Amino acid sequence: MVTPNTSSTALPLTRAPSSVNFQVACVGILAALAGLLFGLDIGVISGALPFIAATFRLGDVMQEWIVSSMMFGAALGAVGSGWLSFRLGRKKSLLLGAVLFVAGSALCALAWSANIMIAGRVVLGLAVGIASYTAPLYLSEIAPQRIRGAMISVYQLMITIGILVVYLSNTQLSASGNWRAMVGVVAVSAVLFLLGVLCLPDSPRWLVIRQRKAEARHVLQRLRGSDEQVEAELAEIESSLQVKQRGFQLFRENANFRRSVGLGLALQVMQQLTGINVIMYYAPRIFAEAGFHSTRDQMWCTVIVGLVNVLSTFIAIGFVDRWGRKPILYAGFFIMAAGMGAVAMMLGQTQLSVGEQYFTVAMLLLFILGFAMSAGPLIWVLCSEIQPLQGRDFGITCSTFTNWIANMIVGASFLSLLHGLGGAHTFWLYAGFNAAFIVVTRYFIPETRGVSLEQIEGKLMAGKALVDIGR
Ligand code: BGC
């Protein structure tokens, strides 16, 4: 997910709305549905994969392709969506995303061979890539400034809710082993999203960019109510557009900008190397490794993973602006390293007692808690805060693209690692990464809490060390 262009203050994740206009709420919910679809697509494969593998008699490599083809599409979608959302506008980009969601999920549900399934997953990926860039951008542009942070958080939350919902529906459908129905659930949600997007207004900011100020005023009148507010916001949009985006040129000319782009890429690689998606995509398989042999048990454990993922996201929302980014990241990486290490220790044993099996599940949940309260949301927040205004679109496109590529590499290598290294060593590897990220956080990640984006930009461009561009 990409956190969008913001104006002068650090993202206020916790700021609550005083009164939210009904229209804004509807528009926000509709756009946040893109997050739900994002989550559905991430989560659906974990439950469906064992059945798909059985139907098409697939080995590990082909299964990895089915999982990771979506990330490949998403990386392409994320790269193309900066251009699309500028040319077509945010609404039409979302519409295109919605059509691709419907087409991709229908193709997956009807797939008659593994290759068709992979093609369907690439199309779905394109949709997720477009939605993961455009929806938060759109949300930030239609949200009144005082609730912008809250709206972006809702989008984050929707991703985790989407994952949970699809884990639940997978669990219900697993008795019959009907993977086509599992994937079909995504198709139905995609149709609802498509209908919803048709009712969305265009983003006022985009309309101003395209010299359609009268239409922008009309949309703002519907969303804001007071004429004074509408005119103030139009003026603000116009003044912020004075800063021309010249991302690639800036990247070539300015070494300081290259440093912030590099930090954005590193942050996203770190987020993926925590190992979160190993669990998101392969949870039932991991529970099988831990000795849960019935499909039902594996699926219910997976549902609990989804639930912990949703609930722990509230910790980040509640504390990020109070404690700051770095303390939460330290705690998160520490918890993740401990969780992964404990799972590795358990998987190293030949036979687990029932008590040890439950301990393994508890440790996986601890890992999920560590991720969802820290690196899950915070990496996105940081990625949006560290880029200078002139290069924000470019910087965020690069980091979002990296997220999907790293996601793909993790998804595409897990089963091979499991076979090559064994469960214990694979999980030790991820535990090691998380421990190393505590050190990376100490020496490279800035604390951006309560610092304005202008201050961050000023320090970055003055050549300060990355760790010092915040407070
Ligand atoms: C990550 C995704 C992950 C999701 C899990 C997001 O922040 O970018 O890769 O699947 O969190 O909740």
Boltz pocket constraint, residues with backbone or C-beta under 6 A from the ligand:
constraints:
  - pocket:
      binder: B
      contacts: [[A, 1], [A, 42], [A, 159], [A, 160], [A, 163], [A, 271], [A, 276], [A, 277], [A, 280], [A, 309], [A, 375], [A, 376], [A, 377], [A, 403], [A, 407]]
      max_distance: 6.0
